[in-house]
Amino acid sequence: MYAQRLAQRRLATVHWAAALRVQRFRRLTTVSPPPETPQPSPSSKPYRYEKAEPERSWVVQKIRANPVALKIVRALGRAMGYGSTKQVAGRRTLAMYEQVCAIKASEDRVFWQACDLPPTFQSWFTITNLHIWLLTVRLRALPQPHGVTHIQGLIDHFFLDVEDRIRAVLQPVDPDTPSQTDFYAPPSFSDTTSVPLATKKRGRAPDKLVRQQMHILKEQWAGLGTSLDLGLAMGDAEMAGAVWRNFLGARGARGIPYNTSPSFRRSINPVTGGKMSMAKLKLLERGFESEEATDDNSGVADYPKDQLDKYVTYPELMVDIVAYIHRELKRLEGISDDDLLGISKELGREGRGVEVLKFGPI
């Protein structure tokens, strides 16, 4: 009797397991229709992805939840000068310099090649200096203290970048290191020494040499600005002279040698470099002609006899650059002070809207 009941229970278990297998098999093999996607109504707006706001730290949450603590933090920020006129001007002019001025040499590289301006750091400095001056002319018209703070901030960013570039030029770098600009390339170890790169340790540019170069470039910045200011006040002839001296290498200053034998000659400035004693100046004047005939590896010199036809295009190049200067000054004059300052209620967003200042092609 017991054995019969046990057999019935085993048989029922087998049937239950078989039924369960069949049910699972049907569930897996049955293809269910895909759910219908609700179609948006014609009047409904398309879905716009909104970026999730990052989770704030507990410190920020505590400060925002406490009005007194938030007021104290904002007061400390104002006391430290974060929202002062000078700080805002510094952040605004940084965007001006990086996005408007520093890139112009690369953008107009083809034109400057037509001027036979060599692709060197010196050429980049002169071209960038021109666009710094163009913005400075417009910034002078700002109400005070914005005019002074923005001009000072723009010049500070310019020379900080110039110092970094000088150090990169004066010390050899790894050829795989990306350059700061595609207008010129810094020298590499392969250009300056025969020692393999792997066995040569990169050194630091001497501070004394950097200071000397910075002093020379400061004089060039002041000289170009003064000559362009004079040209703006005196007329296009004076402006063309400034362009010829600074951007066309002052080629042909001693005359065009049509009937003389071809010889190397370049224009020099005997007082370039700042402080110079009278004895050194007289010594240099006595050897003026020998200095003119010395190649300083700048790539700027009078054209040889077989290239004298290049002087024919000089008036056209001067007209193009002078017209470019007047056109951009007129365009900057039409930009309102608010667009120029980029007044924003959000701290740290002072660089917005700087695209309106970008220069056009020459």
C-alpha positions in Angstrom: 0.0 0.0 0.0 2.8 2.4 0.9 4.7 1.5 -2.3 1.6 2.3 -4.4 1.2 5.8 -2.9 4.9 6.5 -3.3 4.7 5.6 -7.0 1.7 7.8 -7.5 3.5 10.8 -5.9 6.6 10.2 -8.2 4.3 10.1 -11.2 2.6 13.3 -10.2 6.0 15.0 -9.7 7.1 13.9 -13.2 3.9 15.3 -14.8 4.3 18.6 -12.9 8.0 18.9 -14.1 7.0 18.1 -17.7 4.2 20.7 -17.6 6.6 23.3 -16.3 9.2 22.6 -19.1 6.5 22.9 -21.7 5.3 26.2 -20.2 8.9 27.6 -20.2 9.5 26.4 -23.8 6.3 28.2 -25.0 7.3 31.4 -23.2 10.7 31.4 -24.9 9.5 30.5 -28.4 6.5 32.8 -28.6 7.2 36.1 -30.5 5.3 38.9 -28.9 4.6 42.1 -31.0 6.7 45.1 -30.2 5.1 47.7 -28.1 3.7 50.6 -30.0 5.7 53.8 -29.9 3.5 56.7 -29.1 3.7 59.3 -31.9 4.0 62.9 -30.9 1.3 65.2 -31.9 2.0 67.7 -34.6 1.6 70.6 -32.2 4.0 69.1 -29.6 7.6 70.4 -29.5 10.5 68.0 -30.2 12.3 66.6 -27.1 15.3 68.5 -26.1 18.1 66.9 -24.2 18.9 68.8 -21.0 22.3 68.1 -19.4 21.9 67.1 -15.8 23.3 69.6 -13.4 26.4 68.2 -11.6 25.9 67.2 -8.0 27.1 69.9 -5.6 29.4 69.1 -2.7 28.0 69.1 0.8 29.9 72.4 1.5 28.2 74.2 -1.4 24.8 72.8 -0.4 25.3 74.0 3.2 26.4 77.4 2.1 23.5 77.8 -0.3 21.0 76.6 2.3 22.3 79.2 4.8 21.7 82.8 3.6 24.1 84.3 6.2 26.9 82.0 5.1 26.2 82.7 1.4 26.4 86.5 2.1 29.7 86.0 4.0 31.3 84.0 1.2 30.2 86.6 -1.4 31.6 89.4 0.8 35.0 87.6 1.1 35.1 87.2 -2.7 34.5 90.9 -3.2 37.2 91.7 -0.6 39.7 89.4 -2.4 39.0 91.3 -5.6 37.4 88.5 -7.6 34.6 90.6 -8.9 36.6 93.9 -9.1 36.9 95.9 -12.2 40.6 94.9 -12.6 39.9 91.2 -12.2 37.0 91.2 -14.6 39.1 93.2 -17.2 41.9 90.7 -16.8 39.7 87.7 -17.6 37.9 89.5 -20.5 41.2 90.6 -22.1 42.6 87.1 -21.8 39.8 85.9 -24.1 40.5 88.9 -26.4 44.2 88.0 -26.6 43.9 84.3 -27.1 40.9 84.3 -29.5 41.4 87.5 -31.4 45.1 88.6 -31.5 47.4 85.7 -31.0 45.9 83.7 -33.9 46.0 86.4 -36.6 49.6 85.6 -37.8 48.6 82.0 -38.6 45.3 83.0 -40.2 46.9 85.5 -42.6 50.1 83.5 -43.1 49.7 83.5 -47.0 49.6 87.3 -47.1 52.6 87.7 -44.9 54.5 85.2 -47.1 53.7 87.5 -50.1 55.4 90.3 -48.1 58.5 88.1 -47.7 58.1 88.3 -44.0 60.0 85.2 -42.7 58.0 82.7 -40.5 59.9 83.5 -37.3 59.0 84.4 -33.8 60.0 88.0 -34.6 57.5 88.2 -37.4 54.8 86.7 -35.2 55.5 89.3 -32.6 55.3 92.2 -35.0 52.0 90.9 -36.5 50.4 90.3 -33.1 51.7 93.6 -31.9 49.7 95.3 -34.8 46.5 93.7 -33.7 47.2 94.5 -30.0 47.5 98.1 -31.1 44.2 98.0 -33.1 42.3 96.8 -30.0 44.1 99.3 -27.8 42.9 102.2 -30.0 39.3 101.1 -29.4 39.8 100.4 -25.7 41.0 104.0 -25.2 37.5 105.2 -25.9 36.0 103.2 -23.0 34.8 105.1 -19.9 37.2 105.0 -17.1 38.4 102.9 -15.3 37.5 100.3 -17.9 39.8 101.8 -20.5 42.9 101.7 -18.4 42.2 98.3 -16.9 41.4 96.6 -20.2 44.5 98.1 -22.0 46.8 97.0 -19.1 45.2 93.6 -19.0 45.6 93.0 -22.7 49.3 94.1 -22.7 50.0 92.0 -19.6 48.6 88.9 -21.3 50.6 89.7 -24.5 54.0 89.9 -22.7 53.3 86.9 -20.5 52.7 84.9 -23.6 55.8 86.4 -25.3 58.0 85.5 -22.4 56.8 81.9 -22.6 57.4 81.8 -26.3 60.9 83.2 -25.9 61.8 80.5 -23.5 60.5 77.9 -25.9 62.6 79.4 -28.8 65.8 79.8 -26.8 65.9 76.3 -25.5 65.7 73.2 -27.8 62.6 71.1 -27.5 61.5 67.6 -28.4 60.4 67.6 -32.1 57.3 65.7 -31.0 56.2 68.5 -28.7 53.3 70.5 -30.3 54.2 74.0 -31.2 52.4 77.1 -29.8 51.5 78.2 -33.4 51.8 77.0 -36.9 53.3 80.3 -38.0 56.8 79.4 -36.8 58.4 76.3 -35.3 60.7 76.3 -32.2 64.2 74.8 -32.7 64.8 71.2 -31.8 67.9 69.4 -30.7 68.5 68.2 -34.2 68.8 71.8 -35.3 71.3 72.9 -32.7 73.5 70.0 -31.8 74.7 66.7 -33.1 74.1 65.0 -29.7 71.2 62.6 -29.9 68.0 63.7 -28.2 68.0 60.7 -25.8 71.4 61.7 -24.4 70.8 65.4 -24.1 69.0 66.8 -21.1 66.7 69.7 -21.8 67.9 72.8 -20.0 66.3 76.1 -19.0 66.8 79.3 -21.0 69.1 81.7 -19.1 67.1 84.3 -17.3 69.6 87.1 -18.3 69.1 86.3 -22.0 65.3 86.2 -21.6 65.4 89.6 -19.8 67.5 91.1 -22.6 65.1 89.9 -25.3 62.1 91.1 -23.3 63.6 94.5 -23.1 64.2 94.6 -26.9 60.7 93.5 -27.6 59.3 96.1 -25.2 61.0 98.8 -27.2 59.6 97.3 -30.4 56.1 97.3 -28.9 56.4 100.9 -27.9 58.0 101.9 -31.2 55.4 100.3 -33.4 52.6 101.8 -31.3 54.1 105.3 -31.5 54.7 105.1 -35.3 51.1 103.8 -35.9 49.7 106.5 -33.6 51.6 109.1 -35.6 50.4 107.7 -38.8 46.8 107.7 -37.6 47.2 111.4 -36.7 49.3 112.6 -39.7 47.8 110.6 -42.6 48.2 107.6 -44.8 51.7 108.6 -46.0 53.0 108.4 -42.5 51.1 105.2 -41.9 52.5 103.6 -45.0 56.0 104.6 -43.8 55.4 102.8 -40.5 54.2 99.7 -42.4 57.2 99.8 -44.7 59.7 99.9 -41.8 58.0 97.3 -39.6 56.3 94.9 -41.9 58.3 95.1 -45.2 61.7 95.1 -43.6 62.6 98.7 -44.7 64.0 97.1 -47.9 65.5 99.6 -50.3 66.2 102.2 -47.6 69.6 103.0 -49.1 68.3 102.9 -52.7 67.7 100.1 -55.1 71.0 98.8 -56.6 70.1 98.6 -60.3 73.5 99.2 -61.8 75.7 97.9 -59.0 77.0 94.5 -58.4 74.7 92.3 -56.2 75.7 92.4 -52.5 74.0 91.5 -49.3 72.6 94.5 -47.4 70.1 94.9 -44.6 68.7 97.9 -42.7 69.8 98.1 -39.0 68.8 100.2 -36.0 72.0 101.2 -34.2 70.2 101.8 -30.9 68.1 98.6 -30.8 68.6 96.8 -27.5 68.0 99.7 -25.1 70.8 101.1 -23.0 73.9 101.7 -25.1 77.0 103.7 -24.1 78.2 106.5 -26.4 81.4 104.7 -27.0 79.6 101.6 -28.2 77.3 103.7 -30.4 80.3 105.6 -32.0 82.0 102.3 -32.6 78.9 100.9 -34.2 78.5 104.0 -36.4 82.1 103.6 -37.7 81.3 100.0 -38.7 77.8 100.9 -40.0 78.5 99.5 -43.5 80.0 96.3 -42.2 77.0 95.8 -40.0 74.7 96.3 -43.0 76.6 93.6 -44.9 76.4 91.1 -42.0 73.7 88.5 -42.1 71.9 88.3 -38.8 69.8 85.2 -39.9 66.6 87.2 -39.7 65.6 86.5 -43.3 65.0 90.2 -43.9 67.4 92.0 -46.3 67.4 93.9 -49.6 66.5 91.9 -52.6 69.3 90.7 -54.9 69.7 92.0 -58.4 67.7 89.2 -60.0 64.6 89.9 -57.7 64.4 93.7 -58.0 61.0 93.4 -59.6 59.6 92.6 -56.1 59.9 96.3 -55.2 57.2 97.0 -57.8 54.5 95.4 -55.5 55.6 97.4 -52.4 53.1 100.2 -53.0 50.3 97.7 -53.4 51.3 95.9 -50.2 51.4 99.1 -48.2 48.0 100.2 -49.6 46.5 96.8 -48.6 47.9 97.0 -45.0 46.9 100.6 -44.5 43.4 100.0 -45.9 43.2 96.9 -43.5 44.1 99.1 -40.5 41.5 101.8 -41.3 38.8 99.2 -42.1 39.3 97.3 -38.8 39.5 100.5 -36.8 36.2 101.6 -38.4 34.6 98.2 -37.6 35.8 98.3 -34.0 34.4 101.8 -33.7 30.9 100.5 -34.5 31.0 98.0 -31.7 29.2 99.2 -28.6 30.9 99.5 -25.2 28.7 96.8 -23.8 29.6 94.3 -26.5 33.3 95.2 -26.1 33.3 94.8 -22.3 31.1 91.7 -22.5 29.2 92.7 -19.3 27.9 89.5 -17.7 26.2 88.9 -14.4 27.9 85.5 -14.0 31.5 85.6 -12.7 33.9 83.5 -14.7 31.9 84.0 -17.9 33.5 87.2 -19.0 34.9 85.7 -22.2 31.5 85.2 -23.8 30.7 87.2 -26.9 34.4 87.9 -27.8 33.8 86.6 -31.3 32.4 90.0 -32.4 35.9 91.4 -32.0 37.6 89.0 -34.4 39.5 90.6 -37.3 38.8 89.9 -40.9 41.3 88.9 -43.5 43.7 91.4 -45.1 
